[in-house]
Amino acid sequence: MIVFARNLVAKDFWLKLFSLALAILIWLTVRYLSGETSTSPWLALIGRTPGENVVTVPVNVPSGTSQTFSVDPPEVQVTLRGDPKVLKNLRKLDIRAQVDLTGIESANGLLRPVEVILPSGVAYTHLAPDEVEVRVSPKN
């Protein structure tokens, strides 16, 4: 049994390694040609593509009610995708992260989803964290 396991890996090692590299190359080519990715598959292997950008924005909470709201964490990281020229000219003020707190009066520790509002032509692919903890305290 040990000889079988050793031969499974060691016998024709270079041929198996070449076959694996060729399979990865074919997979990347098919993925790129099928439209699953809009940029070069090689860029997808090494990290973010030119049309992606990560921005940290504060989470906005509504004001003007009889209570004061705070959220934890106060900022979220948004991974944006779009035309590289549009992303280059994008300012932090153009991106808004907010929490809908309608109907909440006294729910400390409540987790609420974060909503992201972006200009047209830009989308987000990832949000971290996607929920924030809400704390409510009455106004003085």
HUFEN-V92588 format. One record per residue. N is the residue number from 1. RES is the residue in one letter. SS is DSSP state (H for helix, E for strand, C for the rest). PHI is phi in radians with two decimals (none if undefined). PSI is psi in whole degrees, -180 to 180 (NA if undefined). Layout:
BEGIN
n->{N;N}
res->{RES;RES}
ss->{SS;SS}
phi->{PHI;PHI}
psi->{PSI;PSI}
END
This chain:
BEGIN
n->{1;2;3;4;5;6;7;8;9;10;11;12;13;14;15;16;17;18;19;20;21;22;23;24;25;26;27;28;29;30;31;32;33;34;35;36;37;38;39;40;41;42;43;44;45;46;47;48;49;50;51;52;53;54;55;56;57;58;59;60;61;62;63;64;65;66;67;68;69;70;71;72;73;74;75;76;77;78;79;80;81;82;83;84;85;86;87;88;89;90;91;92;93;94;95;96;97;98;99;100;101;102;103;104;105;106;107;108;109;110;111;112;113;114;115;116;117;118;119;120;121;122;123;124;125;126;127;128;129;130;131;132;133;134;135;136;137;138;139;140}
res->{M;I;V;F;A;R;N;L;V;A;K;D;F;W;L;K;L;F;S;L;A;L;A;I;L;I;W;L;T;V;R;Y;L;S;G;E;T;S;T;S;P;W;L;A;L;I;G;R;T;P;G;E;N;V;V;T;V;P;V;N;V;P;S;G;T;S;Q;T;F;S;V;D;P;P;E;V;Q;V;T;L;R;G;D;P;K;V;L;K;N;L;R;K;L;D;I;R;A;Q;V;D;L;T;G;I;E;S;A;N;G;L;L;R;P;V;E;V;I;L;P;S;G;V;A;Y;T;H;L;A;P;D;E;V;E;V;R;V;S;P;K;N}
ss->{C;H;H;H;H;H;H;H;H;H;C;C;H;H;H;H;H;H;H;H;H;H;H;H;H;H;H;H;H;H;H;H;H;C;C;C;C;C;C;C;H;H;H;H;H;H;C;C;C;C;C;E;E;E;E;E;E;E;E;E;C;C;C;C;C;C;E;E;E;E;E;E;C;C;E;E;E;E;E;E;E;E;C;H;H;H;H;H;H;C;C;H;H;H;C;E;E;E;E;C;C;C;C;C;C;C;C;C;C;E;E;E;E;E;E;E;E;C;C;C;C;E;E;E;E;E;E;E;C;C;E;E;E;E;E;E;E;E;C;C}
phi->{none;-1.18;-1.12;-1.07;-1.14;-1.17;-1.21;-1.05;-1.68;-1.39;-1.25;0.98;-1.02;-1.16;-1.17;-1.19;-1.15;-1.10;-1.09;-1.14;-1.10;-1.15;-1.11;-1.14;-1.09;-1.13;-1.06;-1.11;-1.14;-1.13;-1.10;-1.19;-1.26;-1.39;1.54;-1.14;-2.26;-1.59;-2.16;-1.03;-1.12;-1.20;-1.18;-1.15;-1.27;-1.69;2.51;-1.17;-1.49;-1.08;-1.57;-2.11;-2.65;-1.92;-2.28;-1.77;-2.23;-1.30;-1.57;-1.46;-2.09;-1.17;-2.24;1.61;-1.84;-1.38;-2.23;-1.85;-1.88;-2.39;-2.18;-2.30;-1.35;-1.36;-2.30;-2.26;-1.75;-2.02;-1.62;-1.75;-2.34;3.02;-1.09;-0.98;-1.17;-1.18;-1.12;-1.16;-1.55;-1.29;-1.82;-1.06;-1.21;-1.35;-1.91;-2.18;-2.01;-2.45;-2.12;-1.46;-2.03;-1.16;1.46;-1.68;-2.11;-2.63;-2.25;-1.15;1.46;-1.29;-1.57;-2.19;-1.24;-1.65;-1.79;-1.94;-1.96;-2.20;-1.21;-1.15;1.56;-2.20;-2.28;-1.94;-1.87;-2.63;-2.34;-2.35;-1.37;-1.60;-2.33;-2.21;-1.54;-1.75;-2.08;-2.10;-2.44;-1.20;-1.26;-1.50}
psi->{-39;-39;-41;-45;-39;-41;-28;-36;-48;-34;128;44;-47;-34;-40;-40;-42;-42;-39;-45;-41;-40;-40;-41;-44;-43;-45;-40;-46;-40;-42;-44;-26;-7;9;-29;140;-4;-179;135;-22;-36;-34;-28;-34;-3;-148;147;167;-24;16;149;142;128;140;124;150;151;121;137;145;150;177;10;-178;-1;160;130;143;154;151;120;155;-12;153;154;127;125;116;149;137;-169;130;-34;-40;-43;-34;-37;-2;135;160;-30;-19;-14;127;133;128;164;133;116;23;133;2;126;-41;71;72;137;6;133;128;142;149;132;136;128;122;157;162;147;-3;138;161;144;-22;144;126;120;160;-6;148;154;130;134;135;133;143;149;148;NA}
END
